[in-house]
Amino acid sequence: MDDLTLDRAQELINAALASATEHGWLISAAVIDRHGNLVAFARQDGSTLASGLSAQSKAWTAAAIGASTSDLQPLTAPGQPLHGLPHAAGPNRPITPVPGGIPIHATDETLLGGIGIGGAPAPTDDDFVAVNAILLHSRRYPTAP
């Protein structure tokens, strides 16, 4: 199984920052391991305080649930099967089903953690940056998370 090392986490963060910079977006990016520990974090100069909190919460959600936060969003709407999910982890760790969090898997599909992005103009842009970071990283390390 591949590990989510600090070096790999920082490479994911750097890929996310590069993707956001290409679009002129100021973001925060977080990588959290499968145990809920923050492995790497970066906040671009000028990004908002909320972007840092959002990035970490989205990364935690992706790692805790093992699904992208954009996939969770429609399932947590009123009347949907996972409607109470955002409050299931308790007040100190709310689940954030807002686009921008992507799970990180090993080559054998073992869940290693999650990456979260906050601060782009829209949540779909956060998701775009997170997906790009995973794709760029996987091209560099075809057998890596």
PADO-460773 format. One record per residue (C-alpha): x, y, z; residue in one letter. Coordinates in steps of 0.5 Angstrom, whole numbers, plus 500, padded with zeros to 3 digits. Example, Ala and Ser with C-alpha at 12.3 -4.5 7.8 and 13.67 -1.06 7.14 Angstrom:
2
525491516a 527498514s 
end
This chain:
145
500500500m 502507498d 503512504d 501519505l 507522507t 509529508l 513530501d 507527497r 502531501a 506538500q 506536493e 499535492l 498542496i 503545491n 499542485a 493545488a 496552489l 499552482a 492550479s 489556483a 494561481t 493559473e 486562474h 488568479g 484565485w 487565492l 486559496i 487555502s 489547501a 489542506a 491535506v 489530512i 490523513d 485517514r 486518521h 484525521g 491529522n 493535518l 499533514v 500539510a 496546509f 498552505a 494559505r 496563499q 497571501d 490574501g 486569501s 480569506t 480566513l 474562512a 478559506s 483556511g 477553515l 473551509s 479547506a 481543512q 473541513s 473539506k 479535507a 477532513w 470530510t 473527504a 478523509a 472521514a 467519509i 471516503g 467520498a 468527494s 464532498t 461534491s 458527491d 455528498l 452535497q 446533493p 445527498l 445531504t 439536501a 433536505p 429530504g 435526501q 438519504p 443523508l 440529510h 443529517g 450527515l 453534516p 451534524h 453526525a 460528527a 458532532g 460540534p 467540533n 468536527r 462538522p 462534516i 462539510t 458536504p 460542499v 465541493p 472542494g 474535498g 477529494i 479523497p 486520496i 487513495h 493508494a 494504488t 490498491d 484503493e 486504500t 483510503l 489514505l 486521506g 483527503g 485534500i 481540501g 480547497i 477553500g 477560497g 476560490a 470564487p 465558487a 465551490p 465548484t 472552482d 475549489d 473542486d 476543480f 483545483v 482539488a 481534482v 487538478n 492537484a 490529484i 490528477l 497532476l 500528482h 498521479s 501523473r 508524476r 507518481y 503513477p 503508483t 502514488a 495516491p 
end
